[in-house]
């Protein structure tokens, strides 16, 4: 049996025989250290993530639908970005535009108790918020009427 200066052939045979589990990142690090693997510059770039942390309450409110299980109802939550306070929420059998508007109205009313005006809303591109057929959805029109940016 042959082996190189690091004894890798014997180590690999031992791994196969004893079924030792080695994390892939350890194997990759070994290949990089021995020059058998090259660094891919495309994978070295920092990932672009959008992190929202506004300074003023009401400047941005996040809203999204969630369902943890088929047997559970759909839940929507509206959260202020600056304070991370839940301004409005609801549980419904269906995730609809009407329910989105209803719960956002609750969030607007709750924010107004603290003299906060919601200026911008951030959501995913779900059908409850955007139109699939082009044009403006009912939710977009609702926000436009109130001067809230989407």
Secondary structure as the mmCIF struct_conf table of DSSP 4:
data_model
#
loop_
_struct_conf.conf_type_id
_struct_conf.id
_struct_conf.beg_label_comp_id
_struct_conf.beg_label_asym_id
_struct_conf.beg_label_seq_id
_struct_conf.end_label_comp_id
_struct_conf.end_label_asym_id
_struct_conf.end_label_seq_id
TURN_TY1_P TURN_TY1_P1 UNK A 5 UNK A 6
HELX_RH_AL_P HELX_RH_AL_P1 UNK A 8 UNK A 18
TURN_TY1_P TURN_TY1_P2 UNK A 19 UNK A 19
HELX_RH_AL_P HELX_RH_AL_P2 UNK A 24 UNK A 34
TURN_TY1_P TURN_TY1_P3 UNK A 35 UNK A 35
BEND BEND1 UNK A 36 UNK A 37
HELX_RH_AL_P HELX_RH_AL_P3 UNK A 41 UNK A 44
BEND BEND2 UNK A 45 UNK A 45
HELX_LH_PP_P HELX_LH_PP_P1 UNK A 46 UNK A 48
BEND BEND3 UNK A 55 UNK A 56
TURN_TY1_P TURN_TY1_P4 UNK A 57 UNK A 58
BEND BEND4 UNK A 59 UNK A 59
STRN STRN1 UNK A 61 UNK A 66
BEND BEND5 UNK A 68 UNK A 69
TURN_TY1_P TURN_TY1_P5 UNK A 70 UNK A 71
BEND BEND6 UNK A 72 UNK A 72
HELX_LH_PP_P HELX_LH_PP_P2 UNK A 73 UNK A 73
STRN STRN2 UNK A 74 UNK A 80
TURN_TY1_P TURN_TY1_P6 UNK A 81 UNK A 83
STRN STRN3 UNK A 86 UNK A 92
BEND BEND7 UNK A 93 UNK A 94
HELX_RH_AL_P HELX_RH_AL_P4 UNK A 97 UNK A 113
TURN_TY1_P TURN_TY1_P7 UNK A 114 UNK A 115
STRN STRN4 UNK A 120 UNK A 120
STRN STRN5 UNK A 121 UNK A 122
BEND BEND8 UNK A 125 UNK A 125
TURN_TY1_P TURN_TY1_P8 UNK A 127 UNK A 129
BEND BEND9 UNK A 130 UNK A 130
BEND BEND10 UNK A 132 UNK A 135
HELX_RH_AL_P HELX_RH_AL_P5 UNK A 138 UNK A 146
TURN_TY1_P TURN_TY1_P9 UNK A 147 UNK A 147
STRN STRN6 UNK A 149 UNK A 149
#
